[in-house]
Amino acid sequence: MSATTASRNAVNPISPIDRDAISKLSRVMESVPAHPVVPMLIGTDGETVALPDEIYRVLTIVVGEMKAGHAITITPMSQRISTQEAADLLGLSRPTLVKLLETGQIAYEQPGRHRRVLLTDVLTYREDKHRSAMDTLDTLTGDASESGLYDTSSEDYAVALKAARSKKSRTKAK
């Protein structure tokens, strides 16, 4: 069985036979000092080429994931993916993703019957949502800190929470 597939450059989890080689490679990569040593690649013809930092970082991630037994897929950012793949990547249902597409929150193409989404657009959406959630969390944390919620005991917090819930339920009843 081949370790790679041509369509997506997927690499299956390593076999037990390769596990020792991957572990050794991982140890070597982890032990390389950051500077001034430059990682090198030796080709099958003996030619030596310095590895750019970006490629070395990618290789380090790939080796770490393979050592953990995870499958690896390397996909160009310009790759078009299906709506199901996009939904899986975002942790959404496909119908929810389609709503995002139809409302223009994520761009898509529909050359035929099926919608296609650029991987980069999906990742940008995910990053924007993450950034928005972090900003909201920072705001809430700041508000809680200004209100002195971090300075109170757990008992005082429980009383305040109960009062807030009681107020909320009274507001709903009206």
Secondary structure, DSSP 8 states (H G I E B T S, - for coil): --SB-TTT-EE----HHHHHHHHHHHHHHHHS-SSS---EEE-TTS-EEE--HHHHHHHHHHHHHHHTT--EE---TT-EEEHHHHHHHHT--HHHHHHHHHTTSS--B-SSSS-EEEHHHHHHHHHHHHHHHHHHHHHHHHHHHHTTGGGS-HHHHHHHHHHHHHHHHHHHH-
